[in-house]
């Protein structure tokens, strides 16, 4: 291998180490300050210049998944949210939230509105509540298809695309009458 190849390998490995060290350092600082997993996930600052490197783009994995893994390694399952200590069943929580806000269809419409404004993460959370609260609603599943289609298109990570695509397919299957995991 010539010096150009050696220099490129050295640069790629150095950049990767710098990128990973930053994620580990930020996560550990958050853990040591007693921050919740949610706060750490939303506080991580990724080096945008390094993310432009072809070998550090989140094509397969996502840098935030590293935070989850570090959390599990050092903190276990506890995420510092007292509601998660003995959580209510997801569908029960979804039904309650949807009831408080006017019904699952209304939450689904809000999810589409939120998605149209660019906040796909919030839209996914809202549509998840709507689907869990009223899994038999065509309107809710039509909204879910729209939102999950946008989320799949927006995700750079293959792993994340796959997760969102599975929920998209579940709603598509519901709408066309085939078997669903819902």
C-alpha positions, 0 to 999 in steps of 0.5 A: 500500500502506498503512502496515499492509501496509508494516509487515507486509512489513517484519516478514516480510522482517526475520524472514526475514533474521534466521532465515537469518542465524542459520542461516548464522552457526551453520553458518559457526561450525561450519565454522570450528571444524572441526566435521563436517557431521553435528555442525553439522546436529545442533547448529543451533538454530532460533528457535522463535518465528520458526518459528511465523510462517506465512511461515517454517514449513518447508512446502516446504523445510527449514532444515537443507537450507540447512546442506547447501547452505552446506556444499557451497558452502564445503566441497564434498563432504567431510563430515569423516567418513573413512569417506565418503572412499572409502565401501564400497557402501551395501548391503555396509555394510548387510549387515555391520551387519545380520549383526552385529546378527542379521539384517535382519528383526531390524534392521527390528523394532528400527526399528519399536521405535525409531519407536514411541518417537518417534525417526523419524530413527534408525528411517529409518536402521535400516530403510534398512540392513535394506532394503539388506541384504535387499531381498527380505524381505517382513517388512523391506518391511512394516516400511519401509511402517510407518516411512516412513508415520510419517515422511511424516506427521511431516514438515512439509516438502514436499521431505522428504515427497516423498523419504520417500514415494518410499521408502514407495512402493518398499516398497509396490510390492515388497509388491504385486509391482509394479516397484520402484526397489530 
